[in-house]
Amino acid sequence: MSASDAATPVVSAFYDRFPYPADPLQDGPPPGYNWRWCVDSVRSFCAGVLPPLPEDGPRPWRILDAGCGTGVSTDYLCHLNPGATVLAVDISGGALEVARERSRRSAAADQVAQLRIEQRSLLDLAAEGPFDYINSVGVLHHLHEPQAGLRALADRLAPGGLLHLFLYADGGRWEIHRIQRSLSRLGVGCDQEGLRLGRQLFSELPDSNRLRRHHEQRWALDTAADANFADMYLHPQESSYNLRRLMAFVATVDLEFAGFSNPQVWDPARLLSGELLERALELPELERWSLVEDLDPDISHFEFFLTKGPLRRQCWDDDAVLLAARGERNRCLWGWPSTALLGPDLMPLTLDERDLELVRAAEAAPRCPLGELPLLLEPGERCRRARKLVEVGVLQLVA
């Protein structure tokens, strides 16, 4: 690797010992879906509209998985974006061995135009790209200089491209940080012996201890695998943010904030009601998010999209504009075709038969405007149903 962060050697060695994430290998495609790794779904979420389909196949997205680890994200990126070109990089040779085996067993490369899995730093990609979509989940906060990593990714993003980031949040990691500092003071290292002592700490703390209770109630299942426990409590290089420091961090590069990829978390309606909710909804956006951050100390991370260049979200309020658009079914649905299915966020959705007919008609004629689909629906009813299907993430629109 010709470029690296100051923390690269120690972080690389750590992930060689504890390849992460520890998701099991399996034959065949990965289970389910995550719409944040389907570029069509992300574009639709952020911009409200998709570019036209090429005449000869799916959209040829150029994708970078920056810090792919054991290849869980890479596997999904390939299976959810057929026809794409995918470059997956990581600094850990041990993690990449697992990533290559995972992609071989899932036939990930068969789904895309090209898949490369390479041992490289995300700081060493000047000759690559530009990319339409960059996925970098849980990576920048393990750099000694996260700003340099963000600048490197921003430089590789194509105009109009989208960057998906996941960074640790101070509030929900309060207890984790105390355990990390305690183990460091006790001289516990980030190796197998450190793993043994870290687990021993939780078994020896009193049952009533807040840190032990928090771990057992919230994180014990997630950290059952040794690699996951080590990543949470023994990592040699980690930083985290509050909301205002996060926005200052984003402002260090020429990218625009395009929204949280878990917007439900930042909706005050899940915490407040009545007059207090009305007051919350009157706040400016950043203040509203800050209110949620203060009221929910369990928020342990920020996940969000950035875009290169201002992103003007397509509005579909005009019936004539909507009827002239074409529709595509979101690939991130469980149980399709059915009136009872799971939507993009794996939440139950119930459609009626006319909704189902509209989406199936759009699937059968992907280049036909919604207003010309062979359905017994009046234009007003057609628009009402299309807007509802867009709102719940079943239908995506092409201008």
Protein Blocks (a to p, Z undefined) as FASTA:
>chain_A
ZZdcfklmmmmmmmmmmgcdfbdcdedjdehiafklmmklmmmmmnopacdddfkbccdd
ddddehjlnolmmmmmmmmmghiacddddfbfklmmmmmmmmmmnommmmpmbdcddddd
fklmmmgcjdfbdcdehklmmpfblmlmmmmmmmmpcehiacddddddfklmmmmmmmmm
mmmmnopacbfklmmmmmmmmmmpcfklmklmmmmmmmmmmmmpmklmmmmmmocbdcdd
dfklmmmmmmmpccddebjfblmlmmmklmggcjllmmmmmpcfklmmmmmmmmmmkbgb
dcddddedjaddddfkbmklmmmpccdddfbbghiacfbdcdfkopacdddfklmmmmmm
mmmmmmbcfklpccdbdfklmmmmmmmmmmnomaccdZZ
